Amino acid sequence: MPDRKGGCLCGAVRYELKAEPRGIAICHCTHCRRLSGSLFSLNVVIRESDYEQSGETAVFIDKGDSGHPVERHFCGVCGSPILAKTALMPGKVVVKAGTLDSMDGLQPQIEIYTDHAATWLAPVAGTMRFAQNV
């Protein structure tokens, strides 16, 4: 995979992914829906050591369904969500794929929290679906 680059709407935060994603997931949870302002969030999981960022993000500490904290990083200027870090996945970051410059070649592998998905939204072809997190 060539290096993937992305960033926020205003350009104050830029990043580069230096390796293949460890996973690509669609999340239908209430928090991802609210964070994205849409029906779900497309997330790319990558090792933190393979994520390189320029510009500062602001952080909102959220609480996941597990009760563990989730650091939600976003641009403090334009508000674009950039990534999340969760205690349940140490050493990894969950990048919001909508902030990538190109999503060519990205295919979701799983859908999680499908019990929160819009009932009229068809499953994404080729994904494994889970009512909650895996």
C-alpha positions in Angstrom: 0.0 0.0 0.0 1.3 3.4 -0.8 1.4 5.9 2.1 -2.0 7.3 2.7 -2.4 10.9 3.7 -5.4 12.8 5.1 -6.4 15.7 7.3 -9.1 18.0 8.6 -11.4 20.3 6.6 -9.3 23.4 7.2 -5.9 21.8 6.8 -4.6 22.6 10.2 -4.2 18.9 11.0 -2.5 16.6 8.4 -1.5 13.0 8.9 0.1 10.0 7.1 -0.5 6.3 7.5 2.8 4.5 7.1 1.4 0.9 6.9 -1.5 -1.2 5.9 -4.6 -0.9 8.1 -5.0 -3.6 10.7 -8.7 -3.5 10.1 -11.4 -1.4 8.4 -14.8 -1.2 10.1 -18.1 0.5 9.8 -19.4 1.5 13.3 -23.1 2.2 13.8 -22.9 3.1 17.5 -24.7 6.1 18.7 -21.4 8.0 19.5 -19.9 7.4 16.0 -23.2 8.5 14.4 -23.2 11.7 16.4 -19.5 12.3 15.9 -19.8 11.8 12.1 -23.2 13.6 11.8 -24.2 10.6 9.6 -25.6 7.1 9.7 -22.3 5.5 10.7 -18.5 6.0 10.8 -16.0 4.3 8.5 -12.9 3.6 10.6 -9.3 2.5 9.8 -7.4 0.8 12.6 -3.7 1.2 12.5 -0.7 0.8 14.8 0.0 4.1 16.6 3.6 3.8 15.5 2.5 3.8 11.9 0.5 7.1 12.3 2.3 10.4 11.8 0.6 13.7 12.4 1.4 17.4 12.0 -0.7 20.0 13.7 -2.4 19.7 17.0 -5.7 18.1 17.8 -8.0 18.9 20.7 -9.3 15.9 22.7 -12.7 15.0 24.1 -12.7 12.1 26.6 -15.7 9.9 25.9 -16.8 6.7 27.6 -17.3 3.6 25.4 -19.9 0.9 26.0 -17.3 -1.0 27.9 -17.1 1.9 30.4 -13.4 2.5 29.4 -12.3 6.0 28.2 -12.1 6.8 24.5 -9.9 9.8 23.5 -11.6 11.4 20.6 -9.2 13.7 18.7 -10.5 16.5 16.5 -9.3 19.7 14.9 -9.7 22.5 17.3 -10.1 25.0 14.4 -12.7 23.3 12.1 -14.0 20.5 14.4 -13.2 17.6 12.0 -13.0 14.3 13.8 -9.6 12.8 13.1 -9.0 9.7 15.3 -9.9 7.9 18.5 -7.7 6.0 21.0 -9.3 3.5 23.3 -8.0 1.7 26.4 -9.3 -1.6 24.9 -6.8 -1.3 21.9 -3.5 0.0 23.4 -0.9 0.9 20.7 -3.5 1.4 18.0 -5.5 4.4 16.7 -8.8 4.4 15.0 -8.6 6.9 12.1 -11.8 8.4 10.7 -11.6 7.3 7.0 -13.6 10.2 5.8 -10.6 12.4 6.5 -8.4 10.5 4.1 -7.4 12.3 0.9 -8.4 9.1 -1.0 -10.3 6.0 0.1 -9.3 4.0 -3.0 -8.7 0.4 -2.1 -10.4 0.5 1.3 -13.1 -2.1 1.7 -14.8 -2.5 5.1 -14.4 -5.9 6.6 -16.9 -5.7 9.4 -19.9 -3.7 10.6 -20.3 -3.3 14.4 -23.2 -2.1 16.5 -25.6 -3.1 13.8 -28.3 -3.2 16.5 -28.1 0.6 16.2 -28.1 0.7 12.4 -30.9 2.4 10.5 -33.4 -0.3 9.7 -33.7 0.7 6.1 -29.9 0.7 5.5 -28.8 -2.4 3.6 -25.8 -4.4 4.9 -22.5 -3.6 3.1 -21.7 -6.4 0.8 -18.8 -8.6 1.9 -18.8 -7.5 5.6 -19.3 -9.6 8.7 -22.0 -8.0 10.9 -22.1 -7.9 14.7 -24.9 -6.5 16.9 -22.3 -5.1 19.3 -18.5 -4.7 19.3 -16.3 -7.7 18.6 
